[in-house]
Amino acid sequence: MFVTRATRHDKADIEAFLEANWQASAMNEGQFFFARDGGVVGCVRFIEIEPQTLIVEDMVVDESRRGQGIGRELLETAMNSKGGTLYLRCFEDLAPYYERFGFARQEPPTLPPAVTALWRSRGDLSGGETVYLRAR
């Protein structure tokens, strides 16, 4: 297995992976990083919405491959290759996972306007209580 930054040649494989394991996603925003072991087994996307302000989205690992360190390797690779402050939103039960990487909870009123605007345009997460996190 290897983890790398996606090129335009990888987008179709990542898009198919997301459709099968999560949801369809706009592929023209941000920079994807992905794990491949034959096929794509995980991905994460960083979207720079302002200089040094990045949103973390589409962090997905194939369900049959979870618990093998793929998510850790994906997130560490992406974080090491992109500078700036990172913001993500997730369900309450996933927050401890991201806190291991230095993310800390942040109240919505303290989020930068550009972050709030992007998430508002994406709509609410459905299926649980949403937590907002920040790193760096």
C-alpha positions in Angstrom: 0.0 0.0 0.0 1.2 3.5 -0.7 -0.2 7.0 0.1 0.4 9.9 -2.2 -1.0 13.2 -3.5 -3.6 12.6 -6.3 -3.0 13.8 -9.9 -5.6 14.4 -12.5 -5.0 10.8 -13.6 -6.2 9.5 -10.2 -9.5 11.5 -10.0 -11.7 8.9 -11.7 -10.6 6.1 -9.3 -11.0 8.4 -6.2 -14.5 9.5 -7.4 -15.6 5.8 -7.9 -14.2 5.0 -4.4 -16.1 7.9 -2.8 -19.4 7.0 -4.6 -19.0 3.3 -3.4 -17.9 4.1 0.2 -19.3 7.5 1.2 -21.1 9.8 -1.2 -20.6 11.5 -4.6 -18.3 14.5 -4.2 -17.3 17.5 -6.4 -13.8 16.4 -7.6 -12.7 19.9 -8.9 -12.1 21.4 -5.4 -8.9 21.0 -3.3 -6.2 18.5 -3.2 -6.8 14.8 -2.7 -4.4 12.4 -1.0 -5.2 8.7 -1.4 -4.1 5.2 -0.4 -3.9 2.6 -3.0 -3.4 -1.2 -2.6 -4.4 -2.4 -6.0 -7.4 -0.1 -6.0 -8.1 3.0 -3.9 -8.6 2.0 -0.2 -8.8 5.5 1.3 -8.7 9.2 0.7 -8.7 12.7 2.3 -9.2 16.1 0.7 -7.7 19.5 1.7 -9.4 22.6 0.3 -7.6 25.8 0.7 -10.3 28.4 1.0 -8.1 31.3 2.0 -4.3 31.6 2.2 -3.2 29.2 5.0 -6.8 28.2 5.8 -7.7 24.7 4.8 -10.8 22.5 5.2 -10.4 18.8 5.7 -13.1 16.8 3.8 -13.9 13.4 2.5 -11.7 11.4 5.0 -12.8 7.9 4.1 -11.2 4.5 4.4 -12.8 1.3 2.9 -14.8 -0.3 5.7 -13.0 -3.7 5.2 -9.6 -1.9 5.7 -10.3 0.2 8.8 -8.2 -0.3 11.8 -5.0 -0.9 9.7 -3.5 2.6 10.1 -4.6 3.7 6.6 -6.5 6.8 7.9 -3.5 7.7 10.1 -1.1 7.5 7.2 -3.5 9.5 5.0 -4.0 12.3 7.4 -0.3 12.5 8.4 0.8 12.6 4.8 -1.6 15.3 3.9 -0.9 17.4 7.1 2.9 17.1 6.4 2.6 18.3 2.9 0.2 21.3 3.5 0.9 24.2 5.8 -1.8 26.4 7.4 -4.6 26.1 9.9 -6.9 23.1 9.3 -10.6 22.9 10.1 -12.9 19.9 9.9 -16.4 19.0 11.0 -17.4 15.5 12.0 -19.8 13.6 14.2 -19.2 13.6 17.9 -18.1 10.0 18.0 -15.3 10.6 15.5 -13.8 13.7 17.3 -11.5 11.7 19.6 -9.9 10.1 16.5 -9.0 13.6 15.1 -7.9 14.9 18.5 -5.0 12.4 18.3 -3.6 14.4 15.4 -3.7 17.7 17.3 -7.2 18.8 16.4 -9.1 20.7 19.2 -12.8 21.5 19.4 -13.9 24.9 18.4 -17.2 26.6 18.9 -19.0 27.6 15.7 -19.1 31.4 16.5 -15.3 31.4 16.6 -14.8 29.9 13.2 -13.4 32.1 10.4 -16.2 33.5 8.1 -14.8 31.7 5.1 -15.0 28.3 6.9 -18.5 29.0 8.0 -19.5 30.1 4.5 -18.2 26.9 2.9 -19.8 24.6 5.4 -23.1 26.5 5.1 -23.0 26.0 1.4 -22.5 22.2 1.9 -25.5 21.9 4.2 -25.7 20.2 7.6 -24.2 16.8 8.4 -27.0 14.3 8.9 -26.8 11.4 11.2 -25.4 12.7 14.5 -24.2 15.7 16.5 -21.7 17.8 14.6 -18.4 18.8 16.2 -16.1 21.5 14.8 -12.3 21.0 15.1 -9.2 23.0 14.4 -5.5 22.1 14.2 -2.3 24.2 14.0 
